[in-house]
Amino acid sequence: MLGALAFLAVPATGAAAATPAVDVNPTITTSATCDFAAREWVVTWSVANPNPVEGTIGNVRVTPPGQPLVGLPNRLPALGTITGTQRVAGDAGSASVTLDVNWDDNTVTYDASGFIALGRCGPPATRTVLVSANAVCDAAAREWSIYYNITNPNAIAGTIGNVRVGPPGSALQLQSDRLLPFGTVVGNQRIPADQFTASITFDVNWDDNVVTYDIYRPVYIKTTCR
């Protein structure tokens, strides 16, 4: 009599690989820097793909209109990031990018978007230069020594020029004629001890070719120097 056949189950040594699938939308992040001289925001957009599937970027829309996204590759690598740059006017207020991704597994992500709020980039309508003064008596020389602190509260440098003083002939000796962003330049003027008023007037030629004229700082001395 023949014995019963036995069937031995053998564990499988491999399995068919699952097809990668898109299950997370791409992430769009952004940063902006101010090109002060050009009066423009330079906005960098980054598109990150958290999926193991590549895709093709399409239907890109930007705001403000007419200020395109430049340098963004049209292919989005699996688990990778691509970047592009947009330049917008310094008074634009905001910028945005909206795009679609046609994934290689034949799915589509519509209207992935990013947004950034922007402040003002570029010189304001008017620029302020702050000037303070302090008079010190040099009794031995019978002179007042007047120190002027000229402070630039703006995010752009300038050059001090066309300096005029009172009384005439009492020259202003400047530490430097360059007024750096948020910096202070000290100047010194010496006048006779019997004088009780002094002043300086000057212009600032800013590095973006704007000029602030006739910055005036008087000094009134109410004591004697002896």
C-alpha positions in Angstrom: 0.0 0.0 0.0 1.3 3.3 -1.0 1.8 5.8 1.8 -0.1 9.1 1.8 1.5 11.9 0.0 2.7 14.7 2.3 2.9 18.3 1.2 5.4 20.4 3.0 4.8 24.1 3.1 8.0 26.0 2.2 8.3 29.6 3.3 8.5 32.2 0.5 11.9 33.6 0.0 10.7 36.9 -1.5 7.7 39.1 -2.2 6.8 41.5 -5.0 7.9 45.0 -4.1 5.1 47.5 -3.5 4.8 50.3 -6.0 5.8 53.6 -4.4 2.8 55.9 -4.0 2.3 59.6 -3.3 0.6 60.1 0.0 1.9 63.5 1.2 1.7 66.8 -0.7 4.9 68.7 -1.5 5.9 71.4 1.0 6.6 75.0 -0.2 8.8 77.2 2.0 10.2 80.6 1.4 12.6 83.3 2.7 13.2 86.8 1.5 16.1 89.3 1.5 16.0 93.0 0.7 18.1 94.3 -2.3 18.0 97.8 -0.9 19.8 99.5 -3.8 17.4 97.9 -6.4 14.3 98.5 -4.1 13.4 94.8 -4.6 12.7 91.8 -2.5 14.6 88.6 -3.5 12.3 85.8 -2.6 13.6 82.2 -2.6 11.0 79.5 -2.9 11.8 75.8 -2.0 9.7 72.9 -3.0 10.3 69.8 -0.9 9.1 66.3 -2.0 8.5 64.0 1.0 7.5 61.1 -1.3 9.5 58.3 -2.9 8.1 59.2 -6.3 9.4 61.8 -8.8 7.2 64.4 -10.4 7.0 67.2 -12.9 6.2 70.7 -11.9 3.6 72.5 -14.0 1.0 75.3 -14.1 3.1 77.7 -12.0 1.3 80.9 -10.9 2.8 83.8 -9.0 1.8 87.0 -7.3 2.5 89.8 -7.9 1.7 89.1 -11.5 4.5 89.6 -14.0 7.3 88.9 -11.5 8.1 85.3 -12.4 9.7 82.5 -10.5 13.2 81.9 -12.1 15.5 78.9 -11.9 13.0 76.4 -10.6 13.7 73.0 -12.2 10.6 71.3 -13.7 11.5 67.9 -12.2 10.9 67.2 -8.5 13.2 64.4 -7.4 12.0 61.7 -5.0 12.7 62.8 -1.4 14.4 65.9 -2.8 14.1 69.7 -2.8 14.3 72.2 -5.6 14.5 76.0 -5.4 13.7 79.1 -7.5 13.9 82.8 -7.1 11.4 85.6 -7.6 12.2 89.3 -7.5 9.3 91.6 -6.4 8.9 95.3 -5.9 10.0 96.7 -2.6 6.5 97.9 -1.9 4.7 94.7 -3.0 3.6 93.8 0.5 3.5 90.0 -0.2 4.3 87.3 -2.7 3.0 83.8 -3.5 3.6 80.7 -5.6 1.0 78.1 -6.6 1.8 75.0 -8.7 0.7 71.5 -9.7 2.8 68.3 -9.6 2.2 65.6 -12.1 3.6 62.5 -10.3 5.3 59.6 -12.2 2.7 57.2 -10.7 0.0 59.1 -12.8 -1.5 61.0 -9.8 -1.6 64.8 -9.7 -1.3 67.3 -6.8 -3.2 70.5 -7.6 -2.6 73.9 -6.3 0.3 73.4 -3.9 1.1 76.9 -2.6 3.3 79.1 -0.5 2.9 82.7 0.7 5.1 85.3 2.3 4.2 88.7 3.8 6.8 91.4 3.0 7.5 94.8 4.6 9.1 97.7 2.8 12.4 97.2 0.9 14.2 100.4 -0.2 14.6 103.9 1.0 11.7 105.6 2.8 10.2 108.8 1.4 12.3 110.8 3.8 15.5 109.9 5.7 16.4 111.1 9.1 19.9 111.8 10.4 20.2 112.3 14.1 22.6 115.0 15.4 23.3 115.7 19.1 25.9 118.1 20.5 27.8 118.8 23.7 30.0 121.8 24.4 33.1 121.5 26.7 35.1 124.4 28.0 38.8 124.3 27.3 39.8 127.1 29.7 43.5 126.9 28.9 42.9 127.5 25.2 40.0 129.9 26.0 37.8 128.0 23.6 34.7 125.9 23.5 35.2 122.4 22.1 31.9 121.2 20.6 31.4 117.6 19.9 28.7 116.6 17.4 27.4 113.0 17.3 26.0 112.3 13.8 23.9 109.1 13.8 22.5 107.2 10.8 19.3 105.3 11.7 18.9 104.0 8.1 19.9 100.7 6.6 22.1 102.3 3.9 25.4 104.1 4.1 26.1 107.7 2.9 28.8 110.3 2.7 28.8 113.6 4.5 29.5 116.6 2.3 29.0 120.3 1.7 29.7 121.1 5.4 29.0 124.6 6.6 29.7 126.0 10.0 28.9 128.9 12.2 30.7 131.0 13.3 32.6 131.2 10.0 36.1 129.9 10.2 35.4 127.4 13.0 36.0 124.2 11.0 34.3 120.9 11.7 36.8 118.1 12.1 35.1 114.8 11.3 36.2 111.4 12.6 35.1 110.2 9.1 32.9 111.4 6.3 31.4 108.0 5.8 28.1 107.4 7.7 27.6 103.7 7.9 24.2 102.0 8.5 23.1 102.5 12.1 26.5 104.0 12.8 27.7 107.2 14.4 30.4 109.7 13.3 31.8 112.2 15.8 32.8 115.7 14.7 34.6 118.4 16.7 34.4 122.2 16.3 36.3 124.8 18.3 35.0 128.3 18.8 36.3 131.2 20.9 35.3 131.3 24.6 33.4 134.5 24.1 31.0 132.9 21.5 27.8 131.4 22.7 26.3 130.0 19.5 27.5 127.6 16.9 26.1 125.4 14.2 26.8 122.9 11.5 24.9 122.3 8.3 25.6 119.4 5.9 24.3 117.1 3.2 24.4 113.3 3.0 24.9 111.6 -0.3 23.4 108.2 0.1 24.9 105.2 -1.6 21.7 104.7 -3.7 22.2 108.2 -5.2 19.5 109.9 -3.0 20.7 113.1 -1.3 19.4 114.6 2.0 20.1 118.3 1.9 20.7 120.9 4.6 20.8 118.9 7.9 21.1 121.7 10.4 22.2 121.5 14.1 22.5 124.7 16.2 24.2 124.9 19.6 23.3 127.5 22.2 25.7 127.8 25.1 24.3 129.3 28.2 27.3 129.5 30.4 30.8 131.0 30.3 34.1 129.4 29.6 36.9 130.6 31.8 
